[in-house]
Amino acid sequence: MQIVGMVTMSHSPSWDLGPVDGAPKAYVDAVFAARDMVVAARPDIMVVFGPDHARNFFFDVMPSFCIGVDRVSGFGDFGSPKGELPSDPALARSVADRVAADGFDPALSYNMGVDHGMSQPLAALTPTLDIPVLPVMISTGGPPLPTLARCHAFGRSVGHALRAYDGAGRAVIVGSGGLSHWPPSVSPSDPEVSAETRDYVINGRTRSAEFNAAREASSLGRRAKGGTGPINEEWDRWLLDCLKAGDIEAVLGIDNATLLDKAGPGGQEIRAWIAALGAWGSGVQSIAYAPVPTWITGMGCATAFLEDA
């Protein structure tokens, strides 16, 4: 199999995937350009690294990495795709086997749910949702939090596994998350997390629909009142400058505490970008950025595609 392209991008419940004016425009236009690149690349599989927001994965048992190897379904939060998504179990299981042989031990899911953290970029880049998806969840909401170096090495292993796959095909890699933003913490190890939230993120599997409805209502209410969130634009631009310059080592040296301080709880999602870069195995070609306080997030998009893809 050939990896023909890579897109790393932020996600936000505030975006309905339509055109926008104002602050988010630079980001949204870059995603639309990336979508055109994906269409031109004609992928047979979309490999999506991303987080979960306590809708499908809970801290009763939280893996560092989990590969969806069979059925994949969208949770449908914030208008994201709901229901079964196309998948390629033979490819996914081959990747899981090769990654394990490479010294990694990801969890495997034969019925994997994905929320907007993975399904929004998938819908933005492949609006018809007819391309099989291979989802890889990375823990970002709380421990276990694999180091950025570990995420890069894991992504590199996934890339090797894809390229070694016996079947012919073309893959596009997607990394979804970040950049800096400060949503309420959901880490059960955080002493400032409320008892109600802590109980939910550990024991809430049967209450996910009810809890999600309350979270969506709260989010919509905040946005209707013009709510904003802090963004560390300086850090976001530093990160993107490192990627543009090919200085991945400077990023991989960031420890978890520093990442939390500089980029917030939501910035922990940058692990998905780092894993995607590891799978791609080369540098980025284009970068766009828009700090969007009304979306509470520094919105970034980076792309790279083979010239003959």
C-alpha positions, 0 to 999 in steps of 0.5 A: 500500500502507498501512503499518498497524503497527510492532513493534520487539522483541528476540530471544533463543535462550532463549525458546521463544515460550511464556508465562513467569514471572519476569524475562522476563514483562513482555517476553513479555506485550508480544510477545503483545499485539503479536501480537494487534495484528498479527492485528487489523491483517490484514497482507498482508506482514510487512517484517522488518528484522533481523541475521544471526548468521553463518549465512546472511551471511558476511564474504567479501562482507558488504553493509550492507543486503540485501533478499530479493526472491524465495525466503526460507527459515528456517535453523532455529536454536534452534528457529526456523522452518526451510524455505521461508517465504511471500514476495511477489517482485513487491512486494519487487522494487518496493521494491528498485527504488524504494529504488535510485531514492532513492539507496540501493544495497542488495544483493539476494538471490534466495534469502535465508536468515534465522536466528532474528534475523528468523524468531523475531519472525516466528514470535512475531507470526504463529504460522501463518507464512502471511503473506508476508515481505519480509526486510531484513538489516542488517549488525551483526556487524562492518564494514560498520556503517551509522550509525544515521542511515543506517539510519533514512534507509534505513528511511524509503526502504523505507517510501516504497517500500511506500506507493508500491507500486501494488498494494493491501495492508497492511504491518506493519513489524518491527525485530528485535534488541538491546537491550544484550547482550555475546555473543562478538564475531564481527567479523573486524576485532576483534583479540580474535576467535579465528583459528577464529571469524575463519576461519568468519565469512569462509569458513564458508558450507559449514560453517554447519550444523556450526558452528551445532550447536556454537554451540547446544550451547554456548549450551544448556550455559551456560544449563543451568549458570545462566549469565548475561550483562551488561546495561546497563539504564540505557542500554536505558531511556535509549534507550526513553525517547528513543523514547517521547518522540519524540526520535529525533535523540538516538539517531541521533547515537550513533556506532558506537564509543559504541554498542559501549561502551554496548550491547555487540556485540549492541547493534549490532542496534538498527540494525534498530529504527532502520530500522523506525522510519524506515519507520514514520515516526512515534512509538511508542505502547507500550513494555515492557522487562525486563532478563533476565541469564539471557537475556543481553539487555535485552529490549524491545518497542515497538509502534505501530498505526493506530487504524483499522487 
